[in-house]
């Protein structure tokens, strides 16, 4: 892998936090930035995927489920 240099400007308090965070975890600031960008890359690649819990909360129902049949079964169990 070819390493490249990058210069960034950060507010002083943000830099201080990042330095303390990296030191506490015994990694360099460069490694911290690499890990952060790798996490962003993973998130970006999964952007279109929806987790099961999000689907449930959002009310998304898989297309292979017969919703009307499920409702009929629910009503039959509830009232019969």
Secondary structure, 3 states (H helix, E strand, C coil): CCCCCCCCCCCHHHHHHHHHHHHHCCCCHHHHHHHHHHHHHHHHHCCCCCCHHHHHHHCCCCCCCCHHHHHHHHHHHHHC
